[in-house]
Structure formats: structure tokens, C-alpha cells
Amino acid sequence: MPRLTLHGCRHTGLSLMEKDGVPISIISMWAGHASAEFTYRVYVHARQDDLGAGRDALSRLYGG
């Protein structure tokens, strides 16, 4: 079992909020960050399955 830390849970929580569609400005404010850019750069991480969602969105947009 992987070791869990509070800081790791914070990364996961912020990433899941972004994945669920919460605006980055709200996530950043909720986390107490000075800028949304910092939140994206340090805390919000794409996962492998997110690539499939991007592919599916492009397929819908281009009628594939």
C-alpha cells in the first residue's frame, strides 16, 4: 500500500476538484494560493485516463 501524507492528499483533492469542473480560480482561492498559475503548476496534475477524455472531446468536436 502506498504511503499517504496530508500533503499528497491535498494534491489529489485539488486535482479531483479541477477534474470535476471546479474553476481554477475557485480551487486556487480555496487552497489559499496567490495565483491560479501556481495552483496549476504545482498542485493540479493530469492522469493517464485524462488523455482519453481529451481524445474523446476532440473526436466529438471534429465529428470523428
PDB file of N, CA, C and O in Angstrom:
ATOM      1  N   MET A   1       0.847  -1.169   0.000  1.00  0.00           N
ATOM      2  CA  MET A   1       0.000   0.000   0.000  1.00  0.00           C
ATOM      3  C   MET A   1       0.898   1.240   0.000  1.00  0.00           C
ATOM      4  O   MET A   1       1.854   1.313   0.772  1.00  0.00           O
ATOM      5  N   PRO A   2       0.592   2.216  -0.865  1.00  0.00           N
ATOM      6  CA  PRO A   2       1.412   3.428  -0.894  1.00  0.00           C
ATOM      7  C   PRO A   2       1.250   4.251   0.378  1.00  0.00           C
ATOM      8  O   PRO A   2       0.195   4.251   1.012  1.00  0.00           O
ATOM      9  N   ARG A   3       2.313   4.944   0.729  1.00  0.00           N
ATOM     10  CA  ARG A   3       2.295   5.797   1.920  1.00  0.00           C
ATOM     11  C   ARG A   3       1.479   7.063   1.620  1.00  0.00           C
ATOM     12  O   ARG A   3       1.727   7.740   0.622  1.00  0.00           O
ATOM     13  N   LEU A   4       0.527   7.375   2.469  1.00  0.00           N
ATOM     14  CA  LEU A   4      -0.299   8.568   2.309  1.00  0.00           C
ATOM     15  C   LEU A   4       0.200   9.672   3.233  1.00  0.00           C
ATOM     16  O   LEU A   4       0.536   9.431   4.393  1.00  0.00           O
ATOM     17  N   THR A   5       0.240  10.882   2.697  1.00  0.00           N
ATOM     18  CA  THR A   5       0.578  12.044   3.516  1.00  0.00           C
ATOM     19  C   THR A   5      -0.529  13.076   3.347  1.00  0.00           C
ATOM     20  O   THR A   5      -1.267  13.049   2.362  1.00  0.00           O
ATOM     21  N   LEU A   6      -0.641  13.978   4.303  1.00  0.00           N
ATOM     22  CA  LEU A   6      -1.639  15.041   4.181  1.00  0.00           C
ATOM     23  C   LEU A   6      -1.380  15.896   2.949  1.00  0.00           C
ATOM     24  O   LEU A   6      -2.316  16.294   2.256  1.00  0.00           O
ATOM     25  N   HIS A   7      -0.107  16.178   2.677  1.00  0.00           N
ATOM     26  CA  HIS A   7       0.224  16.998   1.519  1.00  0.00           C
ATOM     27  C   HIS A   7      -0.134  16.270   0.215  1.00  0.00           C
ATOM     28  O   HIS A   7      -0.618  16.894  -0.730  1.00  0.00           O
ATOM     29  N   GLY A   8       0.100  14.976   0.163  1.00  0.00           N
ATOM     30  CA  GLY A   8      -0.288  14.197  -1.010  1.00  0.00           C
ATOM     31  C   GLY A   8      -1.796  14.196  -1.209  1.00  0.00           C
ATOM     32  O   GLY A   8      -2.281  14.261  -2.339  1.00  0.00           O
ATOM     33  N   CYS A   9      -2.527  14.124  -0.118  1.00  0.00           N
ATOM     34  CA  CYS A   9      -3.987  14.177  -0.193  1.00  0.00           C
ATOM     35  C   CYS A   9      -4.459  15.547  -0.691  1.00  0.00           C
ATOM     36  O   CYS A   9      -5.469  15.641  -1.389  1.00  0.00           O
ATOM     37  N   ARG A  10      -3.739  16.590  -0.337  1.00  0.00           N
ATOM     38  CA  ARG A  10      -4.055  17.940  -0.815  1.00  0.00           C
ATOM     39  C   ARG A  10      -3.892  18.009  -2.338  1.00  0.00           C
ATOM     40  O   ARG A  10      -4.752  18.555  -3.028  1.00  0.00           O
ATOM     41  N   HIS A  11      -2.801  17.460  -2.859  1.00  0.00           N
ATOM     42  CA  HIS A  11      -2.594  17.413  -4.314  1.00  0.00           C
ATOM     43  C   HIS A  11      -3.754  16.668  -4.987  1.00  0.00           C
ATOM     44  O   HIS A  11      -4.325  17.138  -5.970  1.00  0.00           O
ATOM     45  N   THR A  12      -4.083  15.504  -4.438  1.00  0.00           N
ATOM     46  CA  THR A  12      -5.157  14.695  -5.006  1.00  0.00           C
ATOM     47  C   THR A  12      -6.484  15.442  -4.962  1.00  0.00           C
ATOM     48  O   THR A  12      -7.214  15.468  -5.954  1.00  0.00           O
ATOM     49  N   GLY A  13      -6.799  16.041  -3.836  1.00  0.00           N
ATOM     50  CA  GLY A  13      -8.062  16.758  -3.697  1.00  0.00           C
ATOM     51  C   GLY A  13      -8.194  17.896  -4.688  1.00  0.00           C
ATOM     52  O   GLY A  13      -9.241  18.057  -5.314  1.00  0.00           O
ATOM     53  N   LEU A  14      -7.137  18.692  -4.837  1.00  0.00           N
ATOM     54  CA  LEU A  14      -7.190  19.815  -5.768  1.00  0.00           C
ATOM     55  C   LEU A  14      -7.282  19.324  -7.206  1.00  0.00           C
ATOM     56  O   LEU A  14      -7.991  19.922  -8.015  1.00  0.00           O
ATOM     57  N   SER A  15      -6.582  18.250  -7.537  1.00  0.00           N
ATOM     58  CA  SER A  15      -6.662  17.678  -8.889  1.00  0.00           C
ATOM     59  C   SER A  15      -8.065  17.154  -9.176  1.00  0.00           C
ATOM     60  O   SER A  15      -8.586  17.347 -10.274  1.00  0.00           O
ATOM     61  N   LEU A  16      -8.673  16.498  -8.203  1.00  0.00           N
ATOM     62  CA  LEU A  16     -10.028  15.970  -8.391  1.00  0.00           C
ATOM     63  C   LEU A  16     -11.049  17.093  -8.532  1.00  0.00           C
ATOM     64  O   LEU A  16     -11.993  16.978  -9.313  1.00  0.00           O
ATOM     65  N   MET A  17     -10.866  18.171  -7.786  1.00  0.00           N
ATOM     66  CA  MET A  17     -11.770  19.323  -7.937  1.00  0.00           C
ATOM     67  C   MET A  17     -11.695  19.865  -9.359  1.00  0.00           C
ATOM     68  O   MET A  17     -12.722  20.159  -9.970  1.00  0.00           O
ATOM     69  N   GLU A  18     -10.466  19.998  -9.891  1.00  0.00           N
ATOM     70  CA  GLU A  18     -10.289  20.512 -11.246  1.00  0.00           C
ATOM     71  C   GLU A  18     -10.905  19.553 -12.265  1.00  0.00           C
ATOM     72  O   GLU A  18     -11.550  19.984 -13.220  1.00  0.00           O
ATOM     73  N   LYS A  19     -10.705  18.275 -12.057  1.00  0.00           N
ATOM     74  CA  LYS A  19     -11.247  17.271 -12.970  1.00  0.00           C
ATOM     75  C   LYS A  19     -12.773  17.291 -12.968  1.00  0.00           C
ATOM     76  O   LYS A  19     -13.398  16.980 -13.982  1.00  0.00           O
ATOM     77  N   ASP A  20     -13.371  17.653 -11.843  1.00  0.00           N
ATOM     78  CA  ASP A  20     -14.831  17.706 -11.737  1.00  0.00           C
ATOM     79  C   ASP A  20     -15.410  19.010 -12.280  1.00  0.00           C
ATOM     80  O   ASP A  20     -16.626  19.201 -12.277  1.00  0.00           O
ATOM     81  N   GLY A  21     -14.538  19.909 -12.747  1.00  0.00           N
ATOM     82  CA  GLY A  21     -15.027  21.128 -13.385  1.00  0.00           C
ATOM     83  C   GLY A  21     -15.061  22.365 -12.518  1.00  0.00           C
ATOM     84  O   GLY A  21     -15.579  23.398 -12.942  1.00  0.00           O
ATOM     85  N   VAL A  22     -14.517  22.288 -11.298  1.00  0.00           N
ATOM     86  CA  VAL A  22     -14.456  23.478 -10.448  1.00  0.00           C
ATOM     87  C   VAL A  22     -13.463  24.458 -11.089  1.00  0.00           C
ATOM     88  O   VAL A  22     -12.340  24.067 -11.408  1.00  0.00           O
ATOM     89  N   PRO A  23     -13.853  25.716 -11.282  1.00  0.00           N
ATOM     90  CA  PRO A  23     -12.933  26.683 -11.904  1.00  0.00           C
ATOM     91  C   PRO A  23     -11.633  26.814 -11.111  1.00  0.00           C
ATOM     92  O   PRO A  23     -11.633  26.799  -9.880  1.00  0.00           O
ATOM     93  N   ILE A  24     -10.526  26.943 -11.845  1.00  0.00           N
ATOM     94  CA  ILE A  24      -9.211  27.018 -11.191  1.00  0.00           C
ATOM     95  C   ILE A  24      -9.124  28.213 -10.255  1.00  0.00           C
ATOM     96  O   ILE A  24      -8.414  28.148  -9.251  1.00  0.00           O
ATOM     97  N   SER A  25      -9.825  29.301 -10.555  1.00  0.00           N
ATOM     98  CA  SER A  25      -9.798  30.458  -9.661  1.00  0.00           C
ATOM     99  C   SER A  25     -10.384  30.111  -8.290  1.00  0.00           C
ATOM    100  O   SER A  25      -9.906  30.602  -7.267  1.00  0.00           O
ATOM    101  N   ILE A  26     -11.406  29.277  -8.270  1.00  0.00           N
ATOM    102  CA  ILE A  26     -12.027  28.851  -7.007  1.00  0.00           C
ATOM    103  C   ILE A  26     -11.113  27.875  -6.279  1.00  0.00           C
ATOM    104  O   ILE A  26     -10.947  27.976  -5.064  1.00  0.00           O
ATOM    105  N   ILE A  27     -10.523  26.938  -6.998  1.00  0.00           N
ATOM    106  CA  ILE A  27      -9.610  25.966  -6.384  1.00  0.00           C
ATOM    107  C   ILE A  27      -8.432  26.696  -5.754  1.00  0.00           C
ATOM    108  O   ILE A  27      -8.037  26.403  -4.625  1.00  0.00           O
ATOM    109  N   SER A  28      -7.878  27.646  -6.492  1.00  0.00           N
ATOM    110  CA  SER A  28      -6.733  28.402  -6.006  1.00  0.00           C
ATOM    111  C   SER A  28      -7.078  29.187  -4.742  1.00  0.00           C
ATOM    112  O   SER A  28      -6.306  29.211  -3.784  1.00  0.00           O
ATOM    113  N   MET A  29      -8.233  29.819  -4.752  1.00  0.00           N
ATOM    114  CA  MET A  29      -8.664  30.586  -3.580  1.00  0.00           C
ATOM    115  C   MET A  29      -8.913  29.646  -2.395  1.00  0.00           C
ATOM    116  O   MET A  29      -8.518  29.941  -1.267  1.00  0.00           O
ATOM    117  N   TRP A  30      -9.559  28.532  -2.657  1.00  0.00           N
ATOM    118  CA  TRP A  30      -9.859  27.558  -1.611  1.00  0.00           C
ATOM    119  C   TRP A  30      -8.580  27.046  -0.962  1.00  0.00           C
ATOM    120  O   TRP A  30      -8.533  26.810   0.245  1.00  0.00           O
ATOM    121  N   ALA A  31      -7.526  26.875  -1.791  1.00  0.00           N
ATOM    122  CA  ALA A  31      -6.254  26.365  -1.285  1.00  0.00           C
ATOM    123  C   ALA A  31      -5.399  27.441  -0.632  1.00  0.00           C
ATOM    124  O   ALA A  31      -4.392  27.135   0.007  1.00  0.00           O
ATOM    125  N   GLY A  32      -5.795  28.702  -0.789  1.00  0.00           N
ATOM    126  CA  GLY A  32      -5.027  29.793  -0.200  1.00  0.00           C
ATOM    127  C   GLY A  32      -3.833  30.222  -1.026  1.00  0.00           C
ATOM    128  O   GLY A  32      -2.890  30.810  -0.498  1.00  0.00           O
ATOM    129  N   HIS A  33      -3.863  29.934  -2.315  1.00  0.00           N
ATOM    130  CA  HIS A  33      -2.748  30.302  -3.191  1.00  0.00           C
ATOM    131  C   HIS A  33      -2.919  31.732  -3.706  1.00  0.00           C
ATOM    132  O   HIS A  33      -4.035  32.240  -3.819  1.00  0.00           O
ATOM    133  N   ALA A  34      -1.801  32.361  -4.010  1.00  0.00           N
ATOM    134  CA  ALA A  34      -1.820  33.741  -4.512  1.00  0.00           C
ATOM    135  C   ALA A  34      -2.223  33.806  -5.983  1.00  0.00           C
ATOM    136  O   ALA A  34      -2.713  34.836  -6.444  1.00  0.00           O
ATOM    137  N   SER A  35      -2.019  32.709  -6.728  1.00  0.00           N
ATOM    138  CA  SER A  35      -2.360  32.749  -8.148  1.00  0.00           C
ATOM    139  C   SER A  35      -2.838  31.383  -8.634  1.00  0.00           C
ATOM    140  O   SER A  35      -2.433  30.340  -8.120  1.00  0.00           O
ATOM    141  N   ALA A  36      -3.715  31.420  -9.641  1.00  0.00           N
ATOM    142  CA  ALA A  36      -4.188  30.186 -10.255  1.00  0.00           C
ATOM    143  C   ALA A  36      -3.046  29.492 -10.994  1.00  0.00           C
ATOM    144  O   ALA A  36      -3.015  28.264 -11.069  1.00  0.00           O
ATOM    145  N   GLU A  37      -2.124  30.254 -11.532  1.00  0.00           N
ATOM    146  CA  GLU A  37      -0.974  29.688 -12.247  1.00  0.00           C
ATOM    147  C   GLU A  37      -0.170  28.780 -11.315  1.00  0.00           C
ATOM    148  O   GLU A  37       0.248  27.693 -11.716  1.00  0.00           O
ATOM    149  N   PHE A  38       0.044  29.217 -10.088  1.00  0.00           N
ATOM    150  CA  PHE A  38       0.768  28.404  -9.110  1.00  0.00           C
ATOM    151  C   PHE A  38       0.009  27.106  -8.831  1.00  0.00           C
ATOM    152  O   PHE A  38       0.610  26.034  -8.761  1.00  0.00           O
ATOM    153  N   THR A  39      -1.304  27.207  -8.674  1.00  0.00           N
ATOM    154  CA  THR A  39      -2.124  26.024  -8.405  1.00  0.00           C
ATOM    155  C   THR A  39      -1.986  25.019  -9.537  1.00  0.00           C
ATOM    156  O   THR A  39      -1.775  23.831  -9.293  1.00  0.00           O
ATOM    157  N   TYR A  40      -2.104  25.489 -10.778  1.00  0.00           N
ATOM    158  CA  TYR A  40      -1.948  24.585 -11.920  1.00  0.00           C
ATOM    159  C   TYR A  40      -0.555  23.970 -11.962  1.00  0.00           C
ATOM    160  O   TYR A  40      -0.412  22.759 -12.129  1.00  0.00           O
ATOM    161  N   ARG A  41       0.453  24.788 -11.813  1.00  0.00           N
ATOM    162  CA  ARG A  41       1.836  24.321 -11.958  1.00  0.00           C
ATOM    163  C   ARG A  41       2.227  23.312 -10.886  1.00  0.00           C
ATOM    164  O   ARG A  41       2.930  22.345 -11.179  1.00  0.00           O
ATOM    165  N   VAL A  42       1.785  23.522  -9.651  1.00  0.00           N
ATOM    166  CA  VAL A  42       2.270  22.720  -8.531  1.00  0.00           C
ATOM    167  C   VAL A  42       1.278  21.648  -8.066  1.00  0.00           C
ATOM    168  O   VAL A  42       1.700  20.568  -7.651  1.00  0.00           O
ATOM    169  N   TYR A  43      -0.006  21.918  -8.127  1.00  0.00           N
ATOM    170  CA  TYR A  43      -0.972  21.041  -7.472  1.00  0.00           C
ATOM    171  C   TYR A  43      -1.888  20.242  -8.387  1.00  0.00           C
ATOM    172  O   TYR A  43      -2.280  19.131  -8.030  1.00  0.00           O
ATOM    173  N   VAL A  44      -2.236  20.762  -9.539  1.00  0.00           N
ATOM    174  CA  VAL A  44      -3.207  20.082 -10.389  1.00  0.00           C
ATOM    175  C   VAL A  44      -2.457  19.241 -11.417  1.00  0.00           C
ATOM    176  O   VAL A  44      -1.679  19.768 -12.213  1.00  0.00           O
ATOM    177  N   HIS A  45      -2.695  17.942 -11.395  1.00  0.00           N
ATOM    178  CA  HIS A  45      -1.963  17.015 -12.250  1.00  0.00           C
ATOM    179  C   HIS A  45      -2.928  16.179 -13.085  1.00  0.00           C
ATOM    180  O   HIS A  45      -3.916  15.653 -12.575  1.00  0.00           O
ATOM    181  N   ALA A  46      -2.626  16.067 -14.367  1.00  0.00           N
ATOM    182  CA  ALA A  46      -3.407  15.191 -15.236  1.00  0.00           C
ATOM    183  C   ALA A  46      -2.992  13.745 -14.983  1.00  0.00           C
ATOM    184  O   ALA A  46      -1.846  13.452 -14.643  1.00  0.00           O
ATOM    185  N   ARG A  47      -3.949  12.867 -15.159  1.00  0.00           N
ATOM    186  CA  ARG A  47      -3.673  11.439 -15.033  1.00  0.00           C
ATOM    187  C   ARG A  47      -3.774  10.800 -16.403  1.00  0.00           C
ATOM    188  O   ARG A  47      -4.267  11.419 -17.345  1.00  0.00           O
ATOM    189  N   GLN A  48      -3.315   9.579 -16.518  1.00  0.00           N
ATOM    190  CA  GLN A  48      -3.308   8.889 -17.804  1.00  0.00           C
ATOM    191  C   GLN A  48      -4.705   8.807 -18.416  1.00  0.00           C
ATOM    192  O   GLN A  48      -4.858   8.991 -19.623  1.00  0.00           O
ATOM    193  N   ASP A  49      -5.728   8.532 -17.600  1.00  0.00           N
ATOM    194  CA  ASP A  49      -7.085   8.420 -18.148  1.00  0.00           C
ATOM    195  C   ASP A  49      -7.630   9.767 -18.627  1.00  0.00           C
ATOM    196  O   ASP A  49      -8.581   9.794 -19.409  1.00  0.00           O
ATOM    197  N   ASP A  50      -7.054  10.877 -18.181  1.00  0.00           N
ATOM    198  CA  ASP A  50      -7.465  12.195 -18.669  1.00  0.00           C
ATOM    199  C   ASP A  50      -7.132  12.364 -20.145  1.00  0.00           C
ATOM    200  O   ASP A  50      -7.822  13.100 -20.850  1.00  0.00           O
ATOM    201  N   LEU A  51      -6.087  11.694 -20.625  1.00  0.00           N
ATOM    202  CA  LEU A  51      -5.721  11.778 -22.035  1.00  0.00           C
ATOM    203  C   LEU A  51      -6.828  11.219 -22.915  1.00  0.00           C
ATOM    204  O   LEU A  51      -7.089  11.747 -23.996  1.00  0.00           O
ATOM    205  N   GLY A  52      -7.467  10.177 -22.470  1.00  0.00           N
ATOM    206  CA  GLY A  52      -8.593   9.605 -23.206  1.00  0.00           C
ATOM    207  C   GLY A  52      -9.760  10.563 -23.280  1.00  0.00           C
ATOM    208  O   GLY A  52     -10.432  10.645 -24.308  1.00  0.00           O
ATOM    209  N   ALA A  53     -10.011  11.288 -22.204  1.00  0.00           N
ATOM    210  CA  ALA A  53     -11.097  12.273 -22.200  1.00  0.00           C
ATOM    211  C   ALA A  53     -10.806  13.384 -23.200  1.00  0.00           C
ATOM    212  O   ALA A  53     -11.711  13.852 -23.891  1.00  0.00           O
ATOM    213  N   GLY A  54      -9.549  13.809 -23.278  1.00  0.00           N
ATOM    214  CA  GLY A  54      -9.162  14.825 -24.256  1.00  0.00           C
ATOM    215  C   GLY A  54      -9.339  14.321 -25.681  1.00  0.00           C
ATOM    216  O   GLY A  54      -9.844  15.041 -26.542  1.00  0.00           O
ATOM    217  N   ARG A  55      -8.926  13.095 -25.923  1.00  0.00           N
ATOM    218  CA  ARG A  55      -9.091  12.482 -27.244  1.00  0.00           C
ATOM    219  C   ARG A  55     -10.567  12.406 -27.622  1.00  0.00           C
ATOM    220  O   ARG A  55     -10.932  12.718 -28.756  1.00  0.00           O
ATOM    221  N   ASP A  56     -11.419  11.994 -26.682  1.00  0.00           N
ATOM    222  CA  ASP A  56     -12.850  11.871 -26.953  1.00  0.00           C
ATOM    223  C   ASP A  56     -13.472  13.234 -27.254  1.00  0.00           C
ATOM    224  O   ASP A  56     -14.329  13.345 -28.131  1.00  0.00           O
ATOM    225  N   ALA A  57     -13.044  14.268 -26.530  1.00  0.00           N
ATOM    226  CA  ALA A  57     -13.571  15.611 -26.777  1.00  0.00           C
ATOM    227  C   ALA A  57     -13.195  16.090 -28.174  1.00  0.00           C
ATOM    228  O   ALA A  57     -14.028  16.647 -28.888  1.00  0.00           O
ATOM    229  N   LEU A  58     -11.948  15.874 -28.561  1.00  0.00           N
ATOM    230  CA  LEU A  58     -11.532  16.275 -29.912  1.00  0.00           C
ATOM    231  C   LEU A  58     -12.286  15.505 -30.978  1.00  0.00           C
ATOM    232  O   LEU A  58     -12.631  16.063 -32.019  1.00  0.00           O
ATOM    233  N   SER A  59     -12.543  14.237 -30.733  1.00  0.00           N
ATOM    234  CA  SER A  59     -13.291  13.432 -31.676  1.00  0.00           C
ATOM    235  C   SER A  59     -14.709  13.975 -31.856  1.00  0.00           C
ATOM    236  O   SER A  59     -15.214  14.036 -32.977  1.00  0.00           O
ATOM    237  N   ARG A  60     -15.347  14.368 -30.757  1.00  0.00           N
ATOM    238  CA  ARG A  60     -16.697  14.940 -30.848  1.00  0.00           C
ATOM    239  C   ARG A  60     -16.670  16.266 -31.612  1.00  0.00           C
ATOM    240  O   ARG A  60     -17.537  16.531 -32.445  1.00  0.00           O
ATOM    241  N   LEU A  61     -15.666  17.093 -31.319  1.00  0.00           N
ATOM    242  CA  LEU A  61     -15.556  18.406 -31.963  1.00  0.00           C
ATOM    243  C   LEU A  61     -15.357  18.296 -33.475  1.00  0.00           C
ATOM    244  O   LEU A  61     -15.890  19.101 -34.239  1.00  0.00           O
ATOM    245  N   TYR A  62     -14.595  17.301 -33.894  1.00  0.00           N
ATOM    246  CA  TYR A  62     -14.274  17.159 -35.313  1.00  0.00           C
ATOM    247  C   TYR A  62     -15.088  16.078 -36.011  1.00  0.00           C
ATOM    248  O   TYR A  62     -14.770  15.663 -37.125  1.00  0.00           O
ATOM    249  N   GLY A  63     -16.148  15.628 -35.334  1.00  0.00           N
ATOM    250  CA  GLY A  63     -17.075  14.681 -35.957  1.00  0.00           C
ATOM    251  C   GLY A  63     -16.513  13.308 -36.249  1.00  0.00           C
ATOM    252  O   GLY A  63     -16.957  12.622 -37.170  1.00  0.00           O
ATOM    253  N   GLY A  64     -15.515  12.906 -35.441  1.00  0.00           N
ATOM    254  CA  GLY A  64     -14.869  11.615 -35.667  1.00  0.00           C
ATOM    255  C   GLY A  64     -15.566  10.523 -35.063  1.00  0.00           C
ATOM    256  O   GLY A  64     -15.132   9.377 -35.174  1.00  0.00           O
TER     257      GLY A  64
END
